[in-house]
Amino acid sequence: MLATNNPGKVREFRRLLAGLPFELVTPADLGISLDVPETGSTYAENAGLKARAFARAADCLALADDSGIEIDALDGRPGVFSARYGDPSLDDEGRTRHLLDELQGVPPHLRTARYRALVAIGSPDGEVALFEGVQEGRIADAPRGDGGFGYDPVFLVDETRRQSELLEAEKDAISHRGCAVRAAAGFLRRLAG
C-alpha cells in the first residue's frame, strides 16, 4: 500500500515503483480512512508511524514517507513541519509565499537548501525498514513552473531551473524522494525473491 492520500506523492510513487512484482494500492482503493498524526520529531519517526499504522490497517506491506525542505538561512526550518508550515489554513502556494517572506533580504548565495525524504516500508507485524534521499539546491526569489508540488516552484536545482520546471523523468532521477524510493524498491525486489 502507498500510505498517502497526497495525489502528487501517489503519482511519483507509482512512477518510481513501476515494474515491481507488487500490486500498488492506496488507502482509498481499499476503503481505508486513516489519519496518522505526525508526532515524531524526525522524518524517520513520522514515516515509521505512518508505515506501521497503514500496514496494520491493510494487513499488507505499506510504504510511507515523510519529507521536507531544510533551509540553511532559517536554521533548517521548516524541516519536519514543511507540510504544516505557517498558518494551518495555508495551501502549498501559501506556505511557499510564507517561506519567501521569511527569506526577504537574504542574498542568493545564502539561500542554500535541501529536500530530505525518509521512506519507510512497514509490515503488519510492526517491522520497519528505512531509506533516505537528499537533494541539494537553493531557494529562488519567486515561484515559477507548473510541475511538481509543495515547494518545487522555488527550489532551484541548478542556476536557472526550478524543480517545478523539470520533466517528470528528470525530477525522478535527481529528487530526494526518487533516491529514497529507488533504495526502497531494491529492498522490495529482494523481498519478492
N, C-alpha and C positions, 0 to 999 in steps of 0.2 A: 504494500500500500504506500502511495505517496502521501505522507501525512501532512497535507497542507490544503487549504482552501484558497490559496492565493493563485489566481489564474496565470500570472506571469511565471511563477515558480513551477506550476504544473507543466506549462509549455516547455520550459527549459529542461525539467527533469525528463520529460518524455523524449525530447531530442537526444539528451545526453545518455539515456539508458536504452535507446533503441537497439535492438539486436540481442538483448539479454534473453535467456531462456526463462523468463518470468512474465506473467500477465501483470501489467501495471494498472492498478485501480486507485481511485481516490475515495475519500470518505463518502462523498456524495454518491458515488457508484454503488456503495454498499449500504447506503441509508444510515450512515453513522454521523451523528452530530455531536461533536466533542470539542470543547473549548478548553485547552490545557493552558493554565496560567504560566507565563514565563517568569517564574520566581527565582530562577538561578542568577548568580552574579557573573556567569561566564557564558559564552556561546555554547561550550561543550555541555554545561549543565542544562541549559534550556533545550538544546537539541535532544539530549538524552531523555529529559522529561517527556517530550512530545513523542519520541520514538517508542518508549516503553508503554505509554498510555494508549497509543493507537494500535500497537502490536497486540496488546491485551484485548482491546475492544474488538479488533478484527480477527483475532486468533491466527495471525499470519505475520510474516516479516513486515516491518514498517520502516520507511526511510523518511527521516525528518531532518530539517536543518535549522540552524539559527545563524544569521549573518548580519553584518552591519558595516558601517563605514567609520573609520577612525581617522580623525584629522589632527595632525600634529600641533597646529596653532591653537587648537581647542583642547589640548592635553588629552587627546584620544577620544573626545566626545564626537558624536553621540554614542558610538560603540554599541553595546548590547541594547541600548534604548533607541536605535536608529528608526525602527518602525513605529515608535511611540514618542518621537522627539518633538518637543514644543507642546503646544496646547493639544489636548486629546481630540479636539474636533478637526484637526488638520488632516488633509489627504496628502498623497505623495508630493503634489505641487506645493502645497502649503508648508510642508516640512522642508522642502528644498529651499523655498523662499526664506524661511526662518534661519536655516543654515547659512545662506548667503548674507543675511542681515548680520549674523554674528561675525562673519568674516570681513565685514565692511572695513576697508582701510588696510587689510593685511595684504602685503605685496605678493605677486605671483610666486616668487621663489620660496615663500614661506607657507604656501598652501599645499604642502605635501600631505598625502593621504593614502590610505589603503582600504580596500574592501577585504573583509575576512569572512570566511564561511566555515562552519563546522557541520558536517553531515554525520548523522547517527543512524545506524541500522540496528533496530531493536527487534528482539524475538519475544514471543508470548511468555517465555519463562523469565523475562527481565534482563537477559544479557544484552549488552550494547557494544557495538564496535564504532569507533570514531575516526573521521577522516577530515583533514584540514586543507583549505586552499586559501592563498593570499594573492592579491593583485595590487601592485603599487601604482600610484598615479598622483594627480594633483586636482585641485578644485578650481574650476573655471569661474569667471566673474559673472556669468549669466548662463541660463539653460539654453540648450539647442538640441535639436534632433527629436525624432518621434518614436524611436525604438526603445526597447528595454523598459524598465520601470524603476521605481524608487529614485535614487539619486543619480541614475545613469545620465540624465541631461546635463549634469555639471561635473561629471567625473572624467577628467582628461586622461586618455590612455597614451597619448603622445603629445607633441607640441600643438597640434591643431584639432584632433578628433576627440569627440566625447564618446563614451560607451554607448550612448543612445544613437550614435550615427554609424555604428558598425553593423555589418550584415550578421545574421544570427550565427553563421558558421565561424566568423571572425571572433565574435563575442565568446562563443562556447570554447574556442581554442585557448583564450587567454584569461577568462574570468575566474574569479575566486571560486564561484560555485562550480564552474566547469572543472577546475582542478580537483576540487574535493569530490565531486560526483564521479569523475573518472577513476579516482582511487577506490571509491566505494564500489564501482562497477566491477573492478578487478576482484574485490573480495566476494561479490555476489557470484561471479563466474566460478571462482574456486568452490564456493558452497554448492553450486549446481553440479560440480564434478565434471 
